[in-house]
């Protein structure tokens, strides 16, 4: 089993009335970018709804070796 050497959270905020369909891929694009840099998704996404805002977060890790 590889040991985790670094941790970060990638997140973005969506606003229902301002977003277009193309904007909803923003978090996936950010996660793919981090994967290309050697990070891996770790665990499940988290979501928080507050008014017209949706905060979505994905933990990411790097492993030794």
Phi, psi and omega in degrees: 000129180286147179266135177289128181251343180203156185217142173207166175237125175264131183212161175207162179242131175251143176241120189306315186282346184254347187274144170254163184307321181297331181290337184289351177268004185303312181295317179300320178297317179296318180294315178300322178298315179294322177301317178297337179269003177102004177273159176229140173301144182224111181080192185268158172292155173241145179228143177224125179256129176218109183062237180264013182251143174235113175265127180236131183229143177231116175294144180227146179227159167243144179246148177295150174081000000 
